[in-house]
Amino acid sequence: MTAPRDKLTLAEVCAELRISRSTFYDWRAKGRAPRCIKLPNGDLRIRRADLDRWLATLEDAA
């Protein structure tokens, strides 16, 4: 069994959340997305820990 990847691509995060890329960018513009790492080439990465922490904050918001 392989260990989970520490940094996820935007496509992987969108697939996991079942959202479009445009929805993610909308959330990010409004400050509602998980923390991102912007690479020198402009690509985004999201740490698994940041995504999990962000999802946990949504549980209490409902």
PDB file of N, CA, C and O in Angstrom:
ATOM      1  N   MET A   1       0.851  -1.189   0.000  1.00  0.00           N
ATOM      2  CA  MET A   1       0.000   0.000   0.000  1.00  0.00           C
ATOM      3  C   MET A   1       0.886   1.237   0.000  1.00  0.00           C
ATOM      4  O   MET A   1       1.841   1.313   0.773  1.00  0.00           O
ATOM      5  N   THR A   2       0.583   2.202  -0.853  1.00  0.00           N
ATOM      6  CA  THR A   2       1.382   3.410  -0.928  1.00  0.00           C
ATOM      7  C   THR A   2       0.873   4.438   0.072  1.00  0.00           C
ATOM      8  O   THR A   2      -0.317   4.490   0.381  1.00  0.00           O
ATOM      9  N   ALA A   3       1.786   5.245   0.568  1.00  0.00           N
ATOM     10  CA  ALA A   3       1.418   6.300   1.508  1.00  0.00           C
ATOM     11  C   ALA A   3       0.685   7.408   0.758  1.00  0.00           C
ATOM     12  O   ALA A   3       0.976   7.656  -0.412  1.00  0.00           O
ATOM     13  N   PRO A   4      -0.262   8.078   1.416  1.00  0.00           N
ATOM     14  CA  PRO A   4      -0.958   9.177   0.747  1.00  0.00           C
ATOM     15  C   PRO A   4       0.023  10.299   0.404  1.00  0.00           C
ATOM     16  O   PRO A   4       0.975  10.556   1.141  1.00  0.00           O
ATOM     17  N   ARG A   5      -0.223  10.950  -0.708  1.00  0.00           N
ATOM     18  CA  ARG A   5       0.660  12.037  -1.133  1.00  0.00           C
ATOM     19  C   ARG A   5       0.458  13.246  -0.234  1.00  0.00           C
ATOM     20  O   ARG A   5      -0.662  13.575   0.156  1.00  0.00           O
ATOM     21  N   ASP A   6       1.560  13.892   0.083  1.00  0.00           N
ATOM     22  CA  ASP A   6       1.525  15.049   0.971  1.00  0.00           C
ATOM     23  C   ASP A   6       0.916  16.271   0.288  1.00  0.00           C
ATOM     24  O   ASP A   6       0.162  17.020   0.910  1.00  0.00           O
ATOM     25  N   LYS A   7       1.240  16.474  -0.989  1.00  0.00           N
ATOM     26  CA  LYS A   7       0.729  17.630  -1.716  1.00  0.00           C
ATOM     27  C   LYS A   7      -0.118  17.163  -2.898  1.00  0.00           C
ATOM     28  O   LYS A   7       0.320  16.351  -3.714  1.00  0.00           O
ATOM     29  N   LEU A   8      -1.326  17.689  -2.972  1.00  0.00           N
ATOM     30  CA  LEU A   8      -2.274  17.298  -4.015  1.00  0.00           C
ATOM     31  C   LEU A   8      -2.343  18.365  -5.091  1.00  0.00           C
ATOM     32  O   LEU A   8      -2.184  19.554  -4.816  1.00  0.00           O
ATOM     33  N   THR A   9      -2.581  17.932  -6.309  1.00  0.00           N
ATOM     34  CA  THR A   9      -2.794  18.888  -7.394  1.00  0.00           C
ATOM     35  C   THR A   9      -4.208  19.452  -7.289  1.00  0.00           C
ATOM     36  O   THR A   9      -5.064  18.902  -6.597  1.00  0.00           O
ATOM     37  N   LEU A  10      -4.428  20.538  -7.977  1.00  0.00           N
ATOM     38  CA  LEU A  10      -5.767  21.136  -7.990  1.00  0.00           C
ATOM     39  C   LEU A  10      -6.778  20.156  -8.581  1.00  0.00           C
ATOM     40  O   LEU A  10      -7.907  20.058  -8.100  1.00  0.00           O
ATOM     41  N   ALA A  11      -6.372  19.433  -9.622  1.00  0.00           N
ATOM     42  CA  ALA A  11      -7.273  18.446 -10.239  1.00  0.00           C
ATOM     43  C   ALA A  11      -7.656  17.357  -9.243  1.00  0.00           C
ATOM     44  O   ALA A  11      -8.809  16.926  -9.211  1.00  0.00           O
ATOM     45  N   GLU A  12      -6.702  16.909  -8.432  1.00  0.00           N
ATOM     46  CA  GLU A  12      -6.986  15.870  -7.433  1.00  0.00           C
ATOM     47  C   GLU A  12      -7.947  16.376  -6.367  1.00  0.00           C
ATOM     48  O   GLU A  12      -8.858  15.657  -5.958  1.00  0.00           O
ATOM     49  N   VAL A  13      -7.748  17.609  -5.915  1.00  0.00           N
ATOM     50  CA  VAL A  13      -8.634  18.188  -4.901  1.00  0.00           C
ATOM     51  C   VAL A  13     -10.034  18.361  -5.470  1.00  0.00           C
ATOM     52  O   VAL A  13     -11.015  18.015  -4.812  1.00  0.00           O
ATOM     53  N   CYS A  14     -10.139  18.889  -6.677  1.00  0.00           N
ATOM     54  CA  CYS A  14     -11.456  19.076  -7.294  1.00  0.00           C
ATOM     55  C   CYS A  14     -12.174  17.744  -7.490  1.00  0.00           C
ATOM     56  O   CYS A  14     -13.384  17.653  -7.278  1.00  0.00           O
ATOM     57  N   ALA A  15     -11.441  16.723  -7.889  1.00  0.00           N
ATOM     58  CA  ALA A  15     -12.048  15.398  -8.063  1.00  0.00           C
ATOM     59  C   ALA A  15     -12.537  14.850  -6.730  1.00  0.00           C
ATOM     60  O   ALA A  15     -13.632  14.294  -6.647  1.00  0.00           O
ATOM     61  N   GLU A  16     -11.729  15.007  -5.690  1.00  0.00           N
ATOM     62  CA  GLU A  16     -12.118  14.503  -4.367  1.00  0.00           C
ATOM     63  C   GLU A  16     -13.351  15.225  -3.836  1.00  0.00           C
ATOM     64  O   GLU A  16     -14.231  14.601  -3.243  1.00  0.00           O
ATOM     65  N   LEU A  17     -13.418  16.533  -4.046  1.00  0.00           N
ATOM     66  CA  LEU A  17     -14.552  17.322  -3.555  1.00  0.00           C
ATOM     67  C   LEU A  17     -15.736  17.308  -4.517  1.00  0.00           C
ATOM     68  O   LEU A  17     -16.826  17.767  -4.177  1.00  0.00           O
ATOM     69  N   ARG A  18     -15.513  16.778  -5.720  1.00  0.00           N
ATOM     70  CA  ARG A  18     -16.530  16.733  -6.773  1.00  0.00           C
ATOM     71  C   ARG A  18     -17.031  18.136  -7.120  1.00  0.00           C
ATOM     72  O   ARG A  18     -18.231  18.405  -7.172  1.00  0.00           O
ATOM     73  N   ILE A  19     -16.057  19.011  -7.353  1.00  0.00           N
ATOM     74  CA  ILE A  19     -16.362  20.381  -7.756  1.00  0.00           C
ATOM     75  C   ILE A  19     -15.576  20.707  -9.023  1.00  0.00           C
ATOM     76  O   ILE A  19     -14.622  20.011  -9.371  1.00  0.00           O
ATOM     77  N   SER A  20     -15.986  21.767  -9.704  1.00  0.00           N
ATOM     78  CA  SER A  20     -15.255  22.199 -10.895  1.00  0.00           C
ATOM     79  C   SER A  20     -14.073  23.067 -10.472  1.00  0.00           C
ATOM     80  O   SER A  20     -14.026  23.597  -9.362  1.00  0.00           O
ATOM     81  N   ARG A  21     -13.138  23.189 -11.379  1.00  0.00           N
ATOM     82  CA  ARG A  21     -11.978  24.051 -11.145  1.00  0.00           C
ATOM     83  C   ARG A  21     -12.440  25.496 -10.922  1.00  0.00           C
ATOM     84  O   ARG A  21     -11.888  26.202 -10.078  1.00  0.00           O
ATOM     85  N   SER A  22     -13.451  25.933 -11.680  1.00  0.00           N
ATOM     86  CA  SER A  22     -13.930  27.312 -11.530  1.00  0.00           C
ATOM     87  C   SER A  22     -14.546  27.533 -10.148  1.00  0.00           C
ATOM     88  O   SER A  22     -14.413  28.621  -9.587  1.00  0.00           O
ATOM     89  N   THR A  23     -15.213  26.527  -9.590  1.00  0.00           N
ATOM     90  CA  THR A  23     -15.757  26.639  -8.240  1.00  0.00           C
ATOM     91  C   THR A  23     -14.634  26.799  -7.230  1.00  0.00           C
ATOM     92  O   THR A  23     -14.727  27.620  -6.318  1.00  0.00           O
ATOM     93  N   PHE A  24     -13.564  26.008  -7.390  1.00  0.00           N
ATOM     94  CA  PHE A  24     -12.432  26.121  -6.473  1.00  0.00           C
ATOM     95  C   PHE A  24     -11.842  27.530  -6.539  1.00  0.00           C
ATOM     96  O   PHE A  24     -11.569  28.135  -5.502  1.00  0.00           O
ATOM     97  N   TYR A  25     -11.643  28.056  -7.755  1.00  0.00           N
ATOM     98  CA  TYR A  25     -11.073  29.397  -7.893  1.00  0.00           C
ATOM     99  C   TYR A  25     -12.009  30.461  -7.314  1.00  0.00           C
ATOM    100  O   TYR A  25     -11.541  31.462  -6.772  1.00  0.00           O
ATOM    101  N   ASP A  26     -13.314  30.257  -7.423  1.00  0.00           N
ATOM    102  CA  ASP A  26     -14.282  31.171  -6.826  1.00  0.00           C
ATOM    103  C   ASP A  26     -14.151  31.152  -5.306  1.00  0.00           C
ATOM    104  O   ASP A  26     -14.107  32.205  -4.670  1.00  0.00           O
ATOM    105  N   TRP A  27     -14.087  29.949  -4.723  1.00  0.00           N
ATOM    106  CA  TRP A  27     -13.906  29.825  -3.278  1.00  0.00           C
ATOM    107  C   TRP A  27     -12.610  30.489  -2.841  1.00  0.00           C
ATOM    108  O   TRP A  27     -12.568  31.174  -1.819  1.00  0.00           O
ATOM    109  N   ARG A  28     -11.547  30.283  -3.625  1.00  0.00           N
ATOM    110  CA  ARG A  28     -10.239  30.845  -3.285  1.00  0.00           C
ATOM    111  C   ARG A  28     -10.291  32.369  -3.316  1.00  0.00           C
ATOM    112  O   ARG A  28      -9.735  33.026  -2.437  1.00  0.00           O
ATOM    113  N   ALA A  29     -10.952  32.930  -4.316  1.00  0.00           N
ATOM    114  CA  ALA A  29     -11.077  34.387  -4.416  1.00  0.00           C
ATOM    115  C   ALA A  29     -11.854  34.965  -3.233  1.00  0.00           C
ATOM    116  O   ALA A  29     -11.595  36.091  -2.808  1.00  0.00           O
ATOM    117  N   LYS A  30     -12.799  34.200  -2.706  1.00  0.00           N
ATOM    118  CA  LYS A  30     -13.615  34.648  -1.575  1.00  0.00           C
ATOM    119  C   LYS A  30     -12.995  34.277  -0.224  1.00  0.00           C
ATOM    120  O   LYS A  30     -13.573  34.569   0.823  1.00  0.00           O
ATOM    121  N   GLY A  31     -11.819  33.633  -0.242  1.00  0.00           N
ATOM    122  CA  GLY A  31     -11.160  33.247   1.002  1.00  0.00           C
ATOM    123  C   GLY A  31     -11.792  32.050   1.677  1.00  0.00           C
ATOM    124  O   GLY A  31     -11.653  31.881   2.888  1.00  0.00           O
ATOM    125  N   ARG A  32     -12.482  31.216   0.920  1.00  0.00           N
ATOM    126  CA  ARG A  32     -13.197  30.066   1.494  1.00  0.00           C
ATOM    127  C   ARG A  32     -12.576  28.726   1.150  1.00  0.00           C
ATOM    128  O   ARG A  32     -13.107  27.686   1.539  1.00  0.00           O
ATOM    129  N   ALA A  33     -11.466  28.727   0.431  1.00  0.00           N
ATOM    130  CA  ALA A  33     -10.808  27.481   0.009  1.00  0.00           C
ATOM    131  C   ALA A  33      -9.706  27.112   1.001  1.00  0.00           C
ATOM    132  O   ALA A  33      -9.272  27.950   1.792  1.00  0.00           O
ATOM    133  N   PRO A  34      -9.258  25.860   0.959  1.00  0.00           N
ATOM    134  CA  PRO A  34      -8.116  25.485   1.809  1.00  0.00           C
ATOM    135  C   PRO A  34      -6.862  26.235   1.367  1.00  0.00           C
ATOM    136  O   PRO A  34      -6.781  26.722   0.239  1.00  0.00           O
ATOM    137  N   ARG A  35      -5.900  26.318   2.257  1.00  0.00           N
ATOM    138  CA  ARG A  35      -4.630  26.985   1.950  1.00  0.00           C
ATOM    139  C   ARG A  35      -3.953  26.320   0.771  1.00  0.00           C
ATOM    140  O   ARG A  35      -3.976  25.096   0.638  1.00  0.00           O
ATOM    141  N   CYS A  36      -3.350  27.129  -0.082  1.00  0.00           N
ATOM    142  CA  CYS A  36      -2.691  26.629  -1.287  1.00  0.00           C
ATOM    143  C   CYS A  36      -1.224  27.031  -1.294  1.00  0.00           C
ATOM    144  O   CYS A  36      -0.825  28.012  -0.666  1.00  0.00           O
ATOM    145  N   ILE A  37      -0.439  26.255  -2.012  1.00  0.00           N
ATOM    146  CA  ILE A  37       0.953  26.572  -2.298  1.00  0.00           C
ATOM    147  C   ILE A  37       1.009  26.911  -3.779  1.00  0.00           C
ATOM    148  O   ILE A  37       0.584  26.118  -4.619  1.00  0.00           O
ATOM    149  N   LYS A  38       1.533  28.087  -4.101  1.00  0.00           N
ATOM    150  CA  LYS A  38       1.664  28.469  -5.508  1.00  0.00           C
ATOM    151  C   LYS A  38       3.099  28.198  -5.940  1.00  0.00           C
ATOM    152  O   LYS A  38       4.038  28.795  -5.412  1.00  0.00           O
ATOM    153  N   LEU A  39       3.262  27.308  -6.890  1.00  0.00           N
ATOM    154  CA  LEU A  39       4.574  26.956  -7.392  1.00  0.00           C
ATOM    155  C   LEU A  39       5.086  28.040  -8.335  1.00  0.00           C
ATOM    156  O   LEU A  39       4.297  28.841  -8.838  1.00  0.00           O
ATOM    157  N   PRO A  40       6.403  28.078  -8.584  1.00  0.00           N
ATOM    158  CA  PRO A  40       6.964  29.102  -9.475  1.00  0.00           C
ATOM    159  C   PRO A  40       6.336  29.117 -10.869  1.00  0.00           C
ATOM    160  O   PRO A  40       6.300  30.165 -11.515  1.00  0.00           O
ATOM    161  N   ASN A  41       5.843  27.968 -11.343  1.00  0.00           N
ATOM    162  CA  ASN A  41       5.217  27.932 -12.672  1.00  0.00           C
ATOM    163  C   ASN A  41       3.736  28.331 -12.634  1.00  0.00           C
ATOM    164  O   ASN A  41       3.060  28.308 -13.663  1.00  0.00           O
ATOM    165  N   GLY A  42       3.232  28.696 -11.447  1.00  0.00           N
ATOM    166  CA  GLY A  42       1.851  29.139 -11.310  1.00  0.00           C
ATOM    167  C   GLY A  42       0.877  28.056 -10.892  1.00  0.00           C
ATOM    168  O   GLY A  42      -0.256  28.358 -10.517  1.00  0.00           O
ATOM    169  N   ASP A  43       1.299  26.791 -10.950  1.00  0.00           N
ATOM    170  CA  ASP A  43       0.428  25.695 -10.519  1.00  0.00           C
ATOM    171  C   ASP A  43       0.193  25.765  -9.016  1.00  0.00           C
ATOM    172  O   ASP A  43       1.027  26.273  -8.266  1.00  0.00           O
ATOM    173  N   LEU A  44      -0.951  25.249  -8.592  1.00  0.00           N
ATOM    174  CA  LEU A  44      -1.283  25.211  -7.174  1.00  0.00           C
ATOM    175  C   LEU A  44      -1.137  23.800  -6.633  1.00  0.00           C
ATOM    176  O   LEU A  44      -1.379  22.823  -7.341  1.00  0.00           O
ATOM    177  N   ARG A  45      -0.742  23.705  -5.381  1.00  0.00           N
ATOM    178  CA  ARG A  45      -0.728  22.439  -4.655  1.00  0.00           C
ATOM    179  C   ARG A  45      -1.411  22.691  -3.317  1.00  0.00           C
ATOM    180  O   ARG A  45      -1.329  23.785  -2.759  1.00  0.00           O
ATOM    181  N   ILE A  46      -2.088  21.662  -2.813  1.00  0.00           N
ATOM    182  CA  ILE A  46      -2.766  21.755  -1.528  1.00  0.00           C
ATOM    183  C   ILE A  46      -2.245  20.624  -0.659  1.00  0.00           C
ATOM    184  O   ILE A  46      -2.307  19.454  -1.039  1.00  0.00           O
ATOM    185  N   ARG A  47      -1.732  20.982   0.511  1.00  0.00           N
ATOM    186  CA  ARG A  47      -1.248  19.953   1.435  1.00  0.00           C
ATOM    187  C   ARG A  47      -2.427  19.122   1.925  1.00  0.00           C
ATOM    188  O   ARG A  47      -3.489  19.664   2.229  1.00  0.00           O
ATOM    189  N   ARG A  48      -2.244  17.831   2.002  1.00  0.00           N
ATOM    190  CA  ARG A  48      -3.288  16.926   2.499  1.00  0.00           C
ATOM    191  C   ARG A  48      -3.741  17.370   3.886  1.00  0.00           C
ATOM    192  O   ARG A  48      -4.938  17.378   4.173  1.00  0.00           O
ATOM    193  N   ALA A  49      -2.797  17.740   4.748  1.00  0.00           N
ATOM    194  CA  ALA A  49      -3.146  18.170   6.111  1.00  0.00           C
ATOM    195  C   ALA A  49      -4.013  19.427   6.080  1.00  0.00           C
ATOM    196  O   ALA A  49      -4.954  19.543   6.864  1.00  0.00           O
ATOM    197  N   ASP A  50      -3.708  20.375   5.180  1.00  0.00           N
ATOM    198  CA  ASP A  50      -4.511  21.597   5.075  1.00  0.00           C
ATOM    199  C   ASP A  50      -5.914  21.295   4.566  1.00  0.00           C
ATOM    200  O   ASP A  50      -6.887  21.883   5.038  1.00  0.00           O
ATOM    201  N   LEU A  51      -6.023  20.384   3.610  1.00  0.00           N
ATOM    202  CA  LEU A  51      -7.342  20.000   3.093  1.00  0.00           C
ATOM    203  C   LEU A  51      -8.166  19.320   4.181  1.00  0.00           C
ATOM    204  O   LEU A  51      -9.343  19.632   4.359  1.00  0.00           O
ATOM    205  N   ASP A  52      -7.549  18.393   4.906  1.00  0.00           N
ATOM    206  CA  ASP A  52      -8.262  17.691   5.978  1.00  0.00           C
ATOM    207  C   ASP A  52      -8.697  18.650   7.085  1.00  0.00           C
ATOM    208  O   ASP A  52      -9.805  18.536   7.609  1.00  0.00           O
ATOM    209  N   ARG A  53      -7.823  19.593   7.439  1.00  0.00           N
ATOM    210  CA  ARG A  53      -8.145  20.583   8.475  1.00  0.00           C
ATOM    211  C   ARG A  53      -9.292  21.479   8.004  1.00  0.00           C
ATOM    212  O   ARG A  53     -10.204  21.787   8.772  1.00  0.00           O
ATOM    213  N   TRP A  54      -9.239  21.894   6.738  1.00  0.00           N
ATOM    214  CA  TRP A  54     -10.295  22.735   6.167  1.00  0.00           C
ATOM    215  C   TRP A  54     -11.634  22.001   6.174  1.00  0.00           C
ATOM    216  O   TRP A  54     -12.662  22.579   6.530  1.00  0.00           O
ATOM    217  N   LEU A  55     -11.619  20.730   5.781  1.00  0.00           N
ATOM    218  CA  LEU A  55     -12.859  19.944   5.791  1.00  0.00           C
ATOM    219  C   LEU A  55     -13.418  19.799   7.209  1.00  0.00           C
ATOM    220  O   LEU A  55     -14.633  19.822   7.404  1.00  0.00           O
ATOM    221  N   ALA A  56     -12.540  19.652   8.188  1.00  0.00           N
ATOM    222  CA  ALA A  56     -12.974  19.520   9.579  1.00  0.00           C
ATOM    223  C   ALA A  56     -13.674  20.801  10.056  1.00  0.00           C
ATOM    224  O   ALA A  56     -14.615  20.730  10.846  1.00  0.00           O
ATOM    225  N   THR A  57     -13.225  21.958   9.588  1.00  0.00           N
ATOM    226  CA  THR A  57     -13.879  23.206  10.002  1.00  0.00           C
ATOM    227  C   THR A  57     -15.283  23.300   9.423  1.00  0.00           C
ATOM    228  O   THR A  57     -16.149  23.948  10.011  1.00  0.00           O
ATOM    229  N   LEU A  58     -15.521  22.670   8.290  1.00  0.00           N
ATOM    230  CA  LEU A  58     -16.848  22.714   7.676  1.00  0.00           C
ATOM    231  C   LEU A  58     -17.858  21.852   8.431  1.00  0.00           C
ATOM    232  O   LEU A  58     -19.057  22.130   8.393  1.00  0.00           O
ATOM    233  N   GLU A  59     -17.390  20.818   9.108  1.00  0.00           N
ATOM    234  CA  GLU A  59     -18.288  19.940   9.872  1.00  0.00           C
ATOM    235  C   GLU A  59     -19.023  20.719  10.961  1.00  0.00           C
ATOM    236  O   GLU A  59     -20.215  20.507  11.184  1.00  0.00           O
ATOM    237  N   ASP A  60     -18.321  21.608  11.627  1.00  0.00           N
ATOM    238  CA  ASP A  60     -18.920  22.369  12.722  1.00  0.00           C
ATOM    239  C   ASP A  60     -19.782  23.515  12.231  1.00  0.00           C
ATOM    240  O   ASP A  60     -20.626  24.025  12.968  1.00  0.00           O
ATOM    241  N   ALA A  61     -19.569  23.924  10.975  1.00  0.00           N
ATOM    242  CA  ALA A  61     -20.300  25.065  10.450  1.00  0.00           C
ATOM    243  C   ALA A  61     -21.750  24.724  10.098  1.00  0.00           C
ATOM    244  O   ALA A  61     -22.590  25.618   9.990  1.00  0.00           O
ATOM    245  N   ALA A  62     -22.041  23.447   9.921  1.00  0.00           N
ATOM    246  CA  ALA A  62     -23.391  23.048   9.479  1.00  0.00           C
ATOM    247  C   ALA A  62     -24.389  23.060  10.594  1.00  0.00           C
ATOM    248  O   ALA A  62     -25.560  22.750  10.377  1.00  0.00           O
TER     249      ALA A  62
END
